[in-house]
Amino acid sequence: MSKFERYKKKTETYIDPHKHCKKCGEMIEEAFSYCSECYQTLKEKKKRKFFKRKKKET
């Protein structure tokens, strides 16, 4: 066995290019920042934070 064969990779597994969700760490596509579940919760939170102006008391 030569020294090059010794350090050769034993398995040839290909890992698809991916990213992990910023919130939960789930594996997602490269184009996204959040998984579909976390994105839905963020979207709902944004809707709830809508600012309403208070009426002035006279």
Biopython code that builds the backbone (N, CA, C, O; Angstrom):
import numpy as np
from Bio.PDB.StructureBuilder import StructureBuilder

atoms = [
    (1, "MET", "N", (0.851, -1.182, 0.000)),
    (1, "MET", "CA", (0.000, 0.000, 0.000)),
    (1, "MET", "C", (0.896, 1.244, 0.000)),
    (1, "MET", "O", (1.779, 1.387, 0.845)),
    (2, "SER", "N", (0.653, 2.128, -0.953)),
    (2, "SER", "CA", (1.469, 3.343, -1.030)),
    (2, "SER", "C", (0.939, 4.388, -0.055)),
    (2, "SER", "O", (-0.170, 4.259, 0.464)),
    (3, "LYS", "N", (1.730, 5.414, 0.187)),
    (3, "LYS", "CA", (1.308, 6.451, 1.128)),
    (3, "LYS", "C", (0.120, 7.254, 0.597)),
    (3, "LYS", "O", (-0.621, 7.842, 1.384)),
    (4, "PHE", "N", (-0.074, 7.288, -0.718)),
    (4, "PHE", "CA", (-1.211, 8.017, -1.286)),
    (4, "PHE", "C", (-2.518, 7.247, -1.114)),
    (4, "PHE", "O", (-3.568, 7.841, -0.868)),
    (5, "GLU", "N", (-2.447, 5.939, -1.242)),
    (5, "GLU", "CA", (-3.637, 5.111, -1.059)),
    (5, "GLU", "C", (-4.096, 5.109, 0.389)),
    (5, "GLU", "O", (-5.289, 4.986, 0.665)),
    (6, "ARG", "N", (-3.173, 5.242, 1.295)),
    (6, "ARG", "CA", (-3.481, 5.213, 2.716)),
    (6, "ARG", "C", (-4.399, 6.377, 3.114)),
    (6, "ARG", "O", (-5.304, 6.202, 3.930)),
    (7, "TYR", "N", (-4.166, 7.558, 2.539)),
    (7, "TYR", "CA", (-4.929, 8.748, 2.903)),
    (7, "TYR", "C", (-6.062, 9.066, 1.939)),
    (7, "TYR", "O", (-6.693, 10.118, 2.045)),
    (8, "LYS", "N", (-6.320, 8.176, 1.015)),
    (8, "LYS", "CA", (-7.402, 8.366, 0.057)),
    (8, "LYS", "C", (-8.746, 8.246, 0.767)),
    (8, "LYS", "O", (-8.887, 7.458, 1.702)),
    (9, "LYS", "N", (-9.715, 9.012, 0.333)),
    (9, "LYS", "CA", (-11.039, 8.917, 0.929)),
    (9, "LYS", "C", (-11.609, 7.520, 0.719)),
    (9, "LYS", "O", (-11.526, 6.954, -0.371)),
    (10, "LYS", "N", (-12.181, 6.984, 1.771)),
    (10, "LYS", "CA", (-12.728, 5.635, 1.699)),
    (10, "LYS", "C", (-14.130, 5.637, 1.086)),
    (10, "LYS", "O", (-14.494, 4.700, 0.375)),
    (11, "THR", "N", (-14.907, 6.666, 1.352)),
    (11, "THR", "CA", (-16.268, 6.749, 0.795)),
    (11, "THR", "C", (-16.397, 8.009, -0.034)),
    (11, "THR", "O", (-15.774, 9.028, 0.263)),
    (12, "GLU", "N", (-17.185, 7.937, -1.043)),
    (12, "GLU", "CA", (-17.419, 9.089, -1.915)),
    (12, "GLU", "C", (-18.857, 9.547, -1.724)),
    (12, "GLU", "O", (-19.715, 9.242, -2.553)),
    (13, "THR", "N", (-19.135, 10.271, -0.652)),
    (13, "THR", "CA", (-20.482, 10.787, -0.414)),
    (13, "THR", "C", (-20.524, 12.249, -0.813)),
    (13, "THR", "O", (-19.637, 13.028, -0.463)),
    (14, "TYR", "N", (-21.552, 12.609, -1.542)),
    (14, "TYR", "CA", (-21.717, 13.987, -1.985)),
    (14, "TYR", "C", (-22.766, 14.656, -1.105)),
    (14, "TYR", "O", (-23.867, 14.132, -0.934)),
    (15, "ILE", "N", (-22.427, 15.793, -0.560)),
    (15, "ILE", "CA", (-23.362, 16.561, 0.253)),
    (15, "ILE", "C", (-23.857, 17.725, -0.582)),
    (15, "ILE", "O", (-23.070, 18.542, -1.060)),
    (16, "ASP", "N", (-25.180, 17.794, -0.755)),
    (16, "ASP", "CA", (-25.770, 18.894, -1.519)),
    (16, "ASP", "C", (-25.450, 20.223, -0.848)),
    (16, "ASP", "O", (-25.423, 20.300, 0.380)),
    (17, "PRO", "N", (-25.206, 21.275, -1.636)),
    (17, "PRO", "CA", (-24.968, 22.595, -1.033)),
    (17, "PRO", "C", (-26.219, 23.042, -0.278)),
    (17, "PRO", "O", (-27.323, 22.991, -0.819)),
    (18, "HIS", "N", (-26.049, 23.473, 0.949)),
    (18, "HIS", "CA", (-27.191, 23.854, 1.765)),
    (18, "HIS", "C", (-26.770, 24.857, 2.835)),
    (18, "HIS", "O", (-25.584, 25.108, 3.046)),
    (19, "LYS", "N", (-27.768, 25.418, 3.500)),
    (19, "LYS", "CA", (-27.582, 26.303, 4.640)),
    (19, "LYS", "C", (-28.433, 25.765, 5.773)),
    (19, "LYS", "O", (-29.189, 24.810, 5.599)),
    (20, "HIS", "N", (-28.303, 26.385, 6.933)),
    (20, "HIS", "CA", (-29.133, 26.006, 8.074)),
    (20, "HIS", "C", (-29.989, 27.196, 8.484)),
    (20, "HIS", "O", (-29.562, 28.348, 8.396)),
    (21, "CYS", "N", (-31.206, 26.898, 8.934)),
    (21, "CYS", "CA", (-32.149, 27.927, 9.389)),
    (21, "CYS", "C", (-31.512, 28.715, 10.527)),
    (21, "CYS", "O", (-30.887, 28.134, 11.414)),
    (22, "LYS", "N", (-31.669, 30.043, 10.502)),
    (22, "LYS", "CA", (-31.071, 30.900, 11.524)),
    (22, "LYS", "C", (-31.718, 30.699, 12.884)),
    (22, "LYS", "O", (-31.094, 30.953, 13.915)),
    (23, "LYS", "N", (-32.966, 30.245, 12.894)),
    (23, "LYS", "CA", (-33.686, 30.119, 14.153)),
    (23, "LYS", "C", (-33.593, 28.718, 14.754)),
    (23, "LYS", "O", (-33.251, 28.575, 15.928)),
    (24, "CYS", "N", (-33.892, 27.683, 13.969)),
    (24, "CYS", "CA", (-33.956, 26.326, 14.527)),
    (24, "CYS", "C", (-32.800, 25.428, 14.095)),
    (24, "CYS", "O", (-32.579, 24.385, 14.712)),
    (25, "GLY", "N", (-32.060, 25.800, 13.059)),
    (25, "GLY", "CA", (-30.912, 25.013, 12.634)),
    (25, "GLY", "C", (-31.223, 23.910, 11.647)),
    (25, "GLY", "O", (-30.353, 23.095, 11.343)),
    (26, "GLU", "N", (-32.457, 23.863, 11.134)),
    (26, "GLU", "CA", (-32.839, 22.833, 10.168)),
    (26, "GLU", "C", (-32.128, 23.073, 8.835)),
    (26, "GLU", "O", (-31.869, 24.222, 8.477)),
    (27, "MET", "N", (-31.812, 22.010, 8.101)),
    (27, "MET", "CA", (-31.140, 22.129, 6.824)),
    (27, "MET", "C", (-32.120, 22.648, 5.767)),
    (27, "MET", "O", (-33.203, 22.089, 5.594)),
    (28, "ILE", "N", (-31.736, 23.722, 5.059)),
    (28, "ILE", "CA", (-32.591, 24.340, 4.042)),
    (28, "ILE", "C", (-31.775, 24.609, 2.785)),
    (28, "ILE", "O", (-30.560, 24.413, 2.775)),
    (29, "GLU", "N", (-32.443, 25.057, 1.726)),
    (29, "GLU", "CA", (-31.757, 25.396, 0.482)),
    (29, "GLU", "C", (-30.915, 26.655, 0.659)),
    (29, "GLU", "O", (-31.133, 27.425, 1.594)),
    (30, "GLU", "N", (-29.967, 26.858, -0.224)),
    (30, "GLU", "CA", (-29.072, 28.011, -0.122)),
    (30, "GLU", "C", (-29.782, 29.340, -0.307)),
    (30, "GLU", "O", (-29.337, 30.355, 0.228)),
    (31, "ALA", "N", (-30.873, 29.354, -1.050)),
    (31, "ALA", "CA", (-31.560, 30.602, -1.369)),
    (31, "ALA", "C", (-32.327, 31.181, -0.178)),
    (31, "ALA", "O", (-32.650, 32.369, -0.179)),
    (32, "PHE", "N", (-32.623, 30.366, 0.835)),
    (32, "PHE", "CA", (-33.441, 30.799, 1.968)),
    (32, "PHE", "C", (-32.595, 31.080, 3.190)),
    (32, "PHE", "O", (-31.470, 30.596, 3.306)),
    (33, "SER", "N", (-33.156, 31.882, 4.120)),
    (33, "SER", "CA", (-32.496, 32.135, 5.393)),
    (33, "SER", "C", (-33.186, 31.398, 6.533)),
    (33, "SER", "O", (-32.549, 31.045, 7.525)),
    (34, "TYR", "N", (-34.494, 31.165, 6.389)),
    (34, "TYR", "CA", (-35.283, 30.490, 7.415)),
    (34, "TYR", "C", (-36.044, 29.326, 6.796)),
    (34, "TYR", "O", (-36.350, 29.351, 5.604)),
    (35, "CYS", "N", (-36.356, 28.297, 7.599)),
    (35, "CYS", "CA", (-37.192, 27.197, 7.115)),
    (35, "CYS", "C", (-38.635, 27.700, 7.031)),
    (35, "CYS", "O", (-38.946, 28.777, 7.540)),
    (36, "SER", "N", (-39.506, 26.935, 6.398)),
    (36, "SER", "CA", (-40.877, 27.387, 6.162)),
    (36, "SER", "C", (-41.638, 27.606, 7.471)),
    (36, "SER", "O", (-42.437, 28.538, 7.563)),
    (37, "GLU", "N", (-41.409, 26.777, 8.474)),
    (37, "GLU", "CA", (-42.109, 26.929, 9.754)),
    (37, "GLU", "C", (-41.668, 28.199, 10.483)),
    (37, "GLU", "O", (-42.512, 28.957, 10.961)),
    (38, "CYS", "N", (-40.388, 28.433, 10.571)),
    (38, "CYS", "CA", (-39.877, 29.622, 11.261)),
    (38, "CYS", "C", (-40.265, 30.898, 10.512)),
    (38, "CYS", "O", (-40.547, 31.924, 11.130)),
    (39, "TYR", "N", (-40.278, 30.830, 9.188)),
    (39, "TYR", "CA", (-40.655, 31.989, 8.398)),
    (39, "TYR", "C", (-42.106, 32.386, 8.663)),
    (39, "TYR", "O", (-42.424, 33.572, 8.752)),
    (40, "GLN", "N", (-42.989, 31.385, 8.790)),
    (40, "GLN", "CA", (-44.402, 31.666, 9.076)),
    (40, "GLN", "C", (-44.557, 32.340, 10.433)),
    (40, "GLN", "O", (-45.344, 33.278, 10.561)),
    (41, "THR", "N", (-43.827, 31.887, 11.446)),
    (41, "THR", "CA", (-43.928, 32.507, 12.771)),
    (41, "THR", "C", (-43.399, 33.938, 12.745)),
    (41, "THR", "O", (-43.970, 34.817, 13.390)),
    (42, "LEU", "N", (-42.321, 34.181, 12.011)),
    (42, "LEU", "CA", (-41.793, 35.542, 11.899)),
    (42, "LEU", "C", (-42.781, 36.460, 11.194)),
    (42, "LEU", "O", (-42.944, 37.621, 11.567)),
    (43, "LYS", "N", (-43.436, 35.923, 10.172)),
    (43, "LYS", "CA", (-44.420, 36.700, 9.420)),
    (43, "LYS", "C", (-45.603, 37.093, 10.309)),
    (43, "LYS", "O", (-46.092, 38.221, 10.240)),
    (44, "GLU", "N", (-46.064, 36.145, 11.154)),
    (44, "GLU", "CA", (-47.171, 36.430, 12.065)),
    (44, "GLU", "C", (-46.780, 37.467, 13.108)),
    (44, "GLU", "O", (-47.584, 38.337, 13.444)),
    (45, "LYS", "N", (-45.561, 37.387, 13.622)),
    (45, "LYS", "CA", (-45.091, 38.352, 14.609)),
    (45, "LYS", "C", (-45.030, 39.755, 14.023)),
    (45, "LYS", "O", (-45.337, 40.729, 14.709)),
    (46, "LYS", "N", (-44.632, 39.865, 12.751)),
    (46, "LYS", "CA", (-44.570, 41.179, 12.107)),
    (46, "LYS", "C", (-45.962, 41.791, 12.001)),
    (46, "LYS", "O", (-46.128, 42.993, 12.205)),
    (47, "LYS", "N", (-46.960, 40.973, 11.683)),
    (47, "LYS", "CA", (-48.327, 41.474, 11.560)),
    (47, "LYS", "C", (-48.832, 41.988, 12.903)),
    (47, "LYS", "O", (-49.535, 42.997, 12.955)),
    (48, "ARG", "N", (-48.480, 41.303, 13.988)),
    (48, "ARG", "CA", (-48.949, 41.697, 15.319)),
    (48, "ARG", "C", (-48.296, 42.984, 15.799)),
    (48, "ARG", "O", (-48.893, 43.706, 16.598)),
    (49, "LYS", "N", (-47.099, 43.291, 15.340)),
    (49, "LYS", "CA", (-46.370, 44.466, 15.813)),
    (49, "LYS", "C", (-46.777, 45.757, 15.093)),
    (49, "LYS", "O", (-46.144, 46.794, 15.292)),
    (50, "PHE", "N", (-47.796, 45.711, 14.284)),
    (50, "PHE", "CA", (-48.214, 46.898, 13.543)),
    (50, "PHE", "C", (-48.559, 48.019, 14.515)),
    (50, "PHE", "O", (-49.336, 47.817, 15.448)),
    (51, "PHE", "N", (-48.001, 49.164, 14.305)),
    (51, "PHE", "CA", (-48.162, 50.298, 15.207)),
    (51, "PHE", "C", (-49.478, 51.019, 14.948)),
    (51, "PHE", "O", (-49.789, 51.369, 13.809)),
    (52, "LYS", "N", (-50.241, 51.236, 15.999)),
    (52, "LYS", "CA", (-51.470, 52.029, 15.903)),
    (52, "LYS", "C", (-51.295, 53.278, 16.746)),
    (52, "LYS", "O", (-50.841, 53.217, 17.889)),
    (53, "ARG", "N", (-51.658, 54.397, 16.171)),
    (53, "ARG", "CA", (-51.525, 55.660, 16.863)),
    (53, "ARG", "C", (-52.626, 55.813, 17.908)),
    (53, "ARG", "O", (-53.795, 55.554, 17.624)),
    (54, "LYS", "N", (-52.258, 56.230, 19.100)),
    (54, "LYS", "CA", (-53.230, 56.437, 20.160)),
    (54, "LYS", "C", (-53.934, 57.772, 19.979)),
    (54, "LYS", "O", (-53.341, 58.748, 19.521)),
    (55, "LYS", "N", (-55.209, 57.798, 20.346)),
    (55, "LYS", "CA", (-55.962, 59.055, 20.263)),
    (55, "LYS", "C", (-55.600, 59.941, 21.426)),
    (55, "LYS", "O", (-55.419, 59.470, 22.549)),
    (56, "LYS", "N", (-55.493, 61.236, 21.155)),
    (56, "LYS", "CA", (-55.163, 62.188, 22.221)),
    (56, "LYS", "C", (-56.396, 62.419, 23.094)),
    (56, "LYS", "O", (-57.517, 62.561, 22.608)),
    (57, "GLU", "N", (-56.142, 62.450, 24.399)),
    (57, "GLU", "CA", (-57.227, 62.735, 25.345)),
    (57, "GLU", "C", (-57.293, 64.245, 25.558)),
    (57, "GLU", "O", (-56.265, 64.892, 25.757)),
    (58, "THR", "N", (-58.479, 64.794, 25.515)),
    (58, "THR", "CA", (-58.616, 66.255, 25.730)),
    (58, "THR", "C", (-59.364, 66.572, 26.975)),
    (58, "THR", "O", (-59.562, 67.743, 27.296)),
]
sb = StructureBuilder()
sb.init_structure("model")
sb.init_model(0)
sb.init_chain("A")
sb.init_seg("    ")
for serial, (resi, resn, name, xyz) in enumerate(atoms, 1):
    if name == "N":
        sb.init_residue(resn, " ", resi, " ")
    sb.init_atom(name, np.array(xyz, "f"), 0.0, 1.0, " ", f" {name:<3s}", serial, name[0])
structure = sb.get_structure()
